[in-house]
Amino acid sequence: MKRLSVLLMLLALISPASAADIDLTKMSKTMLFAVVLDIRSRPEQYLGKSVRMSGKFAIIQGVDAQGQPDPDKIFYNCVIPGAQSSLEFNVAGELYYPEDFPDLESTITVEGVYEKYEDNGKVYYRVGQSEIDF
């Protein structure tokens, strides 16, 4: 009986009903580094999977077709310290930078579905339609 209750407790911890497919917030540094590297190396394998991550809020200024900075293109990133990398995300709803976002380098948690998108004829990947907590 004791084994069954321990097993049920473990199952509750690893498979809650609303859990992300890939929860980077619960991984050791080694696993986190490996999984983020794999996401960045083989992005097509992760399309459609829900991803949860925590890190520091950052932005990247986009450019137009001529390579010039485009003030209308701001790409949001979650810099994941343990992974020594970042993943781009897109937020759900009508939010505007900077008024609706945390300060740069603030700790954030982001959850959304990994997706592909195109910009200036190039294909990129991000955690799309995300919820952001800060």
FIKOLZA-1660 file (N, C-alpha, C; in steps of 0.1 Angstrom, whole numbers, plus 5000, padded with zeros to 4 digits):
% residues 134
   i   px   py   pz ch aa at
   1 5008 4988 5000  A  M  N
   1 5000 5000 5000  A  M CA
   1 5009 5013 5000  A  M  C
   2 5020 5012 5007  A  K  N
   2 5029 5023 5008  A  K CA
   2 5035 5027 4995  A  K  C
   3 5038 5016 4987  A  R  N
   3 5044 5018 4974  A  R CA
   3 5034 5025 4964  A  R  C
   4 5022 5021 4965  A  L  N
   4 5011 5027 4957  A  L CA
   4 5009 5042 4960  A  L  C
   5 5009 5045 4972  A  S  N
   5 5007 5060 4976  A  S CA
   5 5019 5068 4971  A  S  C
   6 5032 5062 4972  A  V  N
   6 5044 5069 4967  A  V CA
   6 5043 5071 4952  A  V  C
   7 5039 5060 4945  A  L  N
   7 5037 5061 4931  A  L CA
   7 5027 5071 4927  A  L  C
   8 5016 5072 4933  A  L  N
   8 5005 5081 4930  A  L CA
   8 5010 5096 4933  A  L  C
   9 5018 5098 4943  A  M  N
   9 5023 5111 4946  A  M CA
   9 5033 5115 4935  A  M  C
  10 5042 5106 4931  A  L  N
  10 5051 5109 4920  A  L CA
  10 5044 5112 4907  A  L  C
  11 5033 5104 4904  A  L  N
  11 5026 5107 4891  A  L CA
  11 5019 5121 4892  A  L  C
  12 5014 5124 4904  A  A  N
  12 5008 5137 4905  A  A CA
  12 5018 5149 4903  A  A  C
  13 5030 5146 4907  A  L  N
  13 5041 5157 4905  A  L CA
  13 5045 5158 4891  A  L  C
  14 5046 5147 4883  A  I  N
  14 5051 5148 4870  A  I CA
  14 5040 5149 4859  A  I  C
  15 5028 5147 4862  A  S  N
  15 5018 5147 4851  A  S CA
  15 5005 5154 4856  A  S  C
  16 5006 5167 4861  A  P  N
  16 4993 5174 4863  A  P CA
  16 4986 5176 4850  A  P  C
  17 4973 5178 4852  A  A  N
  17 4964 5179 4840  A  A CA
  17 4968 5191 4831  A  A  C
  18 4973 5202 4836  A  S  N
  18 4976 5214 4828  A  S CA
  18 4991 5215 4826  A  S  C
  19 4999 5205 4827  A  A  N
  19 5013 5206 4826  A  A CA
  19 5017 5208 4811  A  A  C
  20 5028 5216 4809  A  A  N
  20 5033 5218 4796  A  A CA
  20 5040 5205 4791  A  A  C
  21 5040 5203 4778  A  D  N
  21 5047 5191 4773  A  D CA
  21 5062 5191 4777  A  D  C
  22 5068 5203 4776  A  I  N
  22 5082 5205 4780  A  I CA
  22 5082 5216 4790  A  I  C
  23 5085 5212 4803  A  D  N
  23 5086 5222 4814  A  D CA
  23 5100 5224 4818  A  D  C
  24 5106 5234 4812  A  L  N
  24 5120 5237 4814  A  L CA
  24 5123 5242 4829  A  L  C
  25 5112 5247 4835  A  T  N
  25 5114 5252 4849  A  T CA
  25 5117 5241 4859  A  T  C
  26 5114 5229 4856  A  K  N
  26 5116 5218 4865  A  K CA
  26 5128 5209 4862  A  K  C
  27 5137 5214 4853  A  M  N
  27 5148 5205 4849  A  M CA
  27 5161 5210 4856  A  M  C
  28 5170 5200 4858  A  S  N
  28 5183 5203 4863  A  S CA
  28 5191 5211 4853  A  S  C
  29 5202 5217 4857  A  K  N
  29 5209 5225 4847  A  K CA
  29 5214 5217 4835  A  K  C
  30 5219 5205 4838  A  T  N
  30 5224 5196 4827  A  T CA
  30 5213 5193 4817  A  T  C
  31 5201 5189 4823  A  M  N
  31 5190 5185 4814  A  M CA
  31 5185 5198 4807  A  M  C
  32 5184 5209 4814  A  L  N
  32 5179 5221 4808  A  L CA
  32 5188 5225 4796  A  L  C
  33 5201 5225 4798  A  F  N
  33 5211 5228 4787  A  F CA
  33 5209 5219 4775  A  F  C
  34 5207 5206 4778  A  A  N
  34 5206 5196 4767  A  A CA
  34 5193 5199 4759  A  A  C
  35 5182 5201 4766  A  V  N
  35 5169 5202 4760  A  V CA
  35 5168 5215 4752  A  V  C
  36 5173 5226 4757  A  V  N
  36 5172 5239 4750  A  V CA
  36 5181 5238 4738  A  V  C
  37 5193 5232 4739  A  L  N
  37 5202 5230 4727  A  L CA
  37 5194 5221 4717  A  L  C
  38 5187 5211 4721  A  D  N
  38 5180 5203 4711  A  D CA
  38 5169 5210 4705  A  D  C
  39 5162 5219 4712  A  I  N
  39 5151 5227 4707  A  I CA
  39 5157 5236 4696  A  I  C
  40 5168 5242 4699  A  R  N
  40 5174 5252 4689  A  R CA
  40 5180 5244 4677  A  R  C
  41 5185 5232 4679  A  S  N
  41 5191 5224 4669  A  S CA
  41 5181 5217 4660  A  S  C
  42 5170 5212 4666  A  R  N
  42 5160 5205 4658  A  R CA
  42 5146 5210 4661  A  R  C
  43 5144 5223 4657  A  P  N
  43 5131 5230 4661  A  P CA
  43 5119 5223 4655  A  P  C
  44 5120 5217 4644  A  E  N
  44 5108 5210 4638  A  E CA
  44 5103 5199 4646  A  E  C
  45 5111 5193 4654  A  Q  N
  45 5107 5182 4663  A  Q CA
  45 5098 5187 4675  A  Q  C
  46 5098 5200 4677  A  Y  N
  46 5091 5205 4689  A  Y CA
  46 5078 5213 4685  A  Y  C
  47 5076 5214 4672  A  L  N
  47 5064 5222 4667  A  L CA
  47 5051 5216 4673  A  L  C
  48 5043 5225 4679  A  G  N
  48 5030 5221 4684  A  G CA
  48 5031 5216 4699  A  G  C
  49 5042 5216 4705  A  K  N
  49 5044 5212 4719  A  K CA
  49 5043 5224 4728  A  K  C
  50 5037 5223 4739  A  S  N
  50 5036 5234 4748  A  S CA
  50 5049 5234 4756  A  S  C
  51 5054 5246 4758  A  V  N
  51 5067 5248 4765  A  V CA
  51 5065 5258 4776  A  V  C
  52 5071 5255 4788  A  R  N
  52 5071 5265 4799  A  R CA
  52 5086 5267 4803  A  R  C
  53 5089 5280 4804  A  M  N
  53 5103 5284 4807  A  M CA
  53 5103 5296 4817  A  M  C
  54 5114 5297 4824  A  S  N
  54 5117 5309 4832  A  S CA
  54 5131 5314 4829  A  S  C
  55 5132 5327 4830  A  G  N
  55 5145 5333 4828  A  G CA
  55 5144 5348 4829  A  G  C
  56 5153 5355 4822  A  K  N
  56 5153 5370 4822  A  K CA
  56 5147 5375 4809  A  K  C
  57 5139 5386 4811  A  F  N
  57 5132 5392 4799  A  F CA
  57 5143 5400 4791  A  F  C
  58 5142 5398 4778  A  A  N
  58 5151 5405 4769  A  A CA
  58 5144 5408 4756  A  A  C
  59 5149 5417 4748  A  I  N
  59 5143 5420 4735  A  I CA
  59 5154 5420 4725  A  I  C
  60 5150 5418 4712  A  I  N
  60 5159 5419 4701  A  I CA
  60 5152 5428 4691  A  I  C
  61 5159 5439 4687  A  Q  N
  61 5154 5448 4677  A  Q CA
  61 5154 5441 4663  A  Q  C
  62 5143 5440 4656  A  G  N
  62 5142 5435 4643  A  G CA
  62 5147 5445 4633  A  G  C
  63 5149 5439 4621  A  V  N
  63 5153 5448 4609  A  V CA
  63 5144 5446 4598  A  V  C
  64 5144 5456 4589  A  D  N
  64 5135 5455 4577  A  D CA
  64 5143 5447 4566  A  D  C
  65 5137 5446 4554  A  A  N
  65 5142 5438 4543  A  A CA
  65 5156 5444 4539  A  A  C
  66 5159 5456 4541  A  Q  N
  66 5172 5462 4538  A  Q CA
  66 5182 5461 4549  A  Q  C
  67 5178 5454 4560  A  G  N
  67 5188 5452 4571  A  G CA
  67 5189 5464 4581  A  G  C
  68 5179 5474 4580  A  Q  N
  68 5179 5485 4588  A  Q CA
  68 5170 5483 4600  A  Q  C
  69 5173 5488 4612  A  P  N
  69 5165 5486 4624  A  P CA
  69 5150 5490 4621  A  P  C
  70 5141 5482 4625  A  D  N
  70 5127 5485 4623  A  D CA
  70 5120 5486 4636  A  D  C
  71 5116 5498 4640  A  P  N
  71 5110 5500 4654  A  P CA
  71 5097 5493 4656  A  P  C
  72 5091 5488 4645  A  D  N
  72 5079 5480 4647  A  D CA
  72 5081 5465 4649  A  D  C
  73 5094 5461 4648  A  K  N
  73 5097 5447 4650  A  K CA
  73 5106 5446 4663  A  K  C
  74 5099 5442 4673  A  I  N
  74 5106 5439 4686  A  I CA
  74 5103 5424 4689  A  I  C
  75 5113 5416 4691  A  F  N
  75 5112 5402 4693  A  F CA
  75 5115 5400 4708  A  F  C
  76 5106 5393 4715  A  Y  N
  76 5108 5391 4729  A  Y CA
  76 5115 5377 4732  A  Y  C
  77 5124 5378 4741  A  N  N
  77 5132 5366 4745  A  N CA
  77 5132 5363 4759  A  N  C
  78 5133 5350 4763  A  C  N
  78 5135 5346 4776  A  C CA
  78 5149 5340 4777  A  C  C
  79 5158 5347 4784  A  V  N
  79 5171 5342 4785  A  V CA
  79 5172 5333 4797  A  V  C
  80 5175 5320 4794  A  I  N
  80 5175 5309 4804  A  I CA
  80 5189 5307 4809  A  I  C
  81 5192 5312 4821  A  P  N
  81 5206 5311 4826  A  P CA
  81 5212 5297 4826  A  P  C
  82 5205 5287 4831  A  G  N
  82 5210 5274 4832  A  G CA
  82 5213 5268 4818  A  G  C
  83 5206 5273 4808  A  A  N
  83 5208 5268 4794  A  A CA
  83 5218 5275 4786  A  A  C
  84 5223 5287 4792  A  Q  N
  84 5232 5296 4785  A  Q CA
  84 5227 5299 4771  A  Q  C
  85 5214 5301 4770  A  S  N
  85 5208 5304 4757  A  S CA
  85 5195 5311 4760  A  S  C
  86 5187 5314 4749  A  S  N
  86 5174 5320 4750  A  S CA
  86 5165 5314 4740  A  S  C
  87 5152 5316 4743  A  L  N
  87 5142 5312 4733  A  L CA
  87 5133 5324 4731  A  L  C
  88 5129 5326 4718  A  E  N
  88 5120 5337 4715  A  E CA
  88 5106 5333 4719  A  E  C
  89 5098 5343 4722  A  F  N
  89 5084 5340 4725  A  F CA
  89 5075 5352 4719  A  F  C
  90 5063 5349 4717  A  N  N
  90 5053 5358 4713  A  N CA
  90 5042 5358 4723  A  N  C
  91 5036 5370 4726  A  V  N
  91 5026 5370 4737  A  V CA
  91 5012 5370 4731  A  V  C
  92 5003 5364 4738  A  A  N
  92 4989 5363 4734  A  A CA
  92 4983 5377 4738  A  A  C
  93 4973 5381 4730  A  G  N
  93 4966 5393 4733  A  G CA
  93 4973 5406 4727  A  G  C
  94 4967 5417 4731  A  E  N
  94 4972 5430 4726  A  E CA
  94 4981 5436 4736  A  E  C
  95 4993 5434 4736  A  L  N
  95 5003 5440 4745  A  L CA
  95 5013 5448 4738  A  L  C
  96 5017 5459 4743  A  Y  N
  96 5027 5468 4737  A  Y CA
  96 5039 5470 4745  A  Y  C
  97 5050 5469 4738  A  Y  N
  97 5063 5472 4745  A  Y CA
  97 5066 5487 4745  A  Y  C
  98 5070 5493 4755  A  P  N
  98 5074 5487 4768  A  P CA
  98 5063 5488 4779  A  P  C
  99 5052 5495 4776  A  E  N
  99 5043 5497 4787  A  E CA
  99 5036 5485 4793  A  E  C
 100 5035 5474 4786  A  D  N
 100 5028 5462 4791  A  D CA
 100 5038 5451 4795  A  D  C
 101 5051 5454 4795  A  F  N
 101 5061 5444 4798  A  F CA
 101 5069 5447 4810  A  F  C
 102 5076 5437 4816  A  P  N
 102 5085 5440 4827  A  P CA
 102 5097 5447 4822  A  P  C
 103 5105 5452 4832  A  D  N
 103 5118 5458 4828  A  D CA
 103 5127 5448 4822  A  D  C
 104 5136 5452 4814  A  L  N
 104 5146 5443 4808  A  L CA
 104 5153 5436 4820  A  L  C
 105 5156 5423 4818  A  E  N
 105 5163 5415 4827  A  E CA
 105 5155 5411 4840  A  E  C
 106 5142 5414 4840  A  S  N
 106 5134 5410 4850  A  S CA
 106 5131 5395 4849  A  S  C
 107 5129 5388 4860  A  T  N
 107 5126 5374 4859  A  T CA
 107 5111 5372 4854  A  T  C
 108 5110 5363 4844  A  I  N
 108 5097 5360 4838  A  I CA
 108 5095 5345 4837  A  I  C
 109 5082 5341 4836  A  T  N
 109 5079 5327 4833  A  T CA
 109 5069 5328 4821  A  T  C
 110 5072 5320 4811  A  V  N
 110 5065 5321 4799  A  V CA
 110 5060 5307 4795  A  V  C
 111 5047 5306 4790  A  E  N
 111 5042 5293 4786  A  E CA
 111 5034 5295 4773  A  E  C
 112 5037 5287 4763  A  G  N
 112 5030 5287 4751  A  G CA
 112 5033 5275 4742  A  G  C
 113 5029 5275 4730  A  V  N
 113 5031 5264 4720  A  V CA
 113 5042 5268 4710  A  V  C
 114 5051 5259 4709  A  Y  N
 114 5062 5261 4699  A  Y CA
 114 5057 5261 4685  A  Y  C
 115 5061 5272 4678  A  E  N
 115 5056 5274 4664  A  E CA
 115 5067 5279 4655  A  E  C
 116 5064 5279 4642  A  K  N
 116 5072 5284 4632  A  K CA
 116 5066 5296 4626  A  K  C
 117 5074 5306 4622  A  Y  N
 117 5068 5318 4615  A  Y CA
 117 5079 5323 4606  A  Y  C
 118 5074 5332 4597  A  E  N
 118 5083 5338 4586  A  E CA
 118 5084 5353 4588  A  E  C
 119 5096 5358 4586  A  D  N
 119 5098 5373 4586  A  D CA
 119 5108 5376 4576  A  D  C
 120 5105 5385 4567  A  N  N
 120 5114 5389 4556  A  N CA
 120 5119 5377 4548  A  N  C
 121 5111 5367 4546  A  G  N
 121 5114 5356 4538  A  G CA
 121 5123 5345 4545  A  G  C
 122 5125 5347 4558  A  K  N
 122 5133 5337 4566  A  K CA
 122 5123 5331 4576  A  K  C
 123 5126 5318 4579  A  V  N
 123 5118 5310 4588  A  V CA
 123 5125 5311 4602  A  V  C
 124 5117 5314 4612  A  Y  N
 124 5121 5314 4626  A  Y CA
 124 5112 5306 4635  A  Y  C
 125 5116 5303 4647  A  Y  N
 125 5108 5295 4656  A  Y CA
 125 5107 5303 4669  A  Y  C
 126 5095 5301 4676  A  R  N
 126 5093 5307 4689  A  R CA
 126 5083 5300 4697  A  R  C
 127 5082 5303 4710  A  V  N
 127 5071 5298 4718  A  V CA
 127 5060 5309 4716  A  V  C
 128 5049 5305 4709  A  G  N
 128 5039 5314 4704  A  G CA
 128 5027 5315 4713  A  G  C
 129 5020 5327 4711  A  Q  N
 129 5008 5330 4718  A  Q CA
 129 5009 5326 4733  A  Q  C
 130 5020 5331 4739  A  S  N
 130 5024 5328 4753  A  S CA
 130 5017 5336 4763  A  S  C
 131 5016 5330 4775  A  E  N
 131 5012 5337 4787  A  E CA
 131 5025 5341 4794  A  E  C
 132 5026 5353 4798  A  I  N
 132 5038 5357 4805  A  I CA
 132 5035 5362 4819  A  I  C
 133 5042 5357 4829  A  D  N
 133 5041 5361 4843  A  D CA
 133 5054 5368 4847  A  D  C
 134 5052 5379 4854  A  F  N
 134 5063 5386 4859  A  F CA
 134 5060 5394 4872  A  F  C
% end
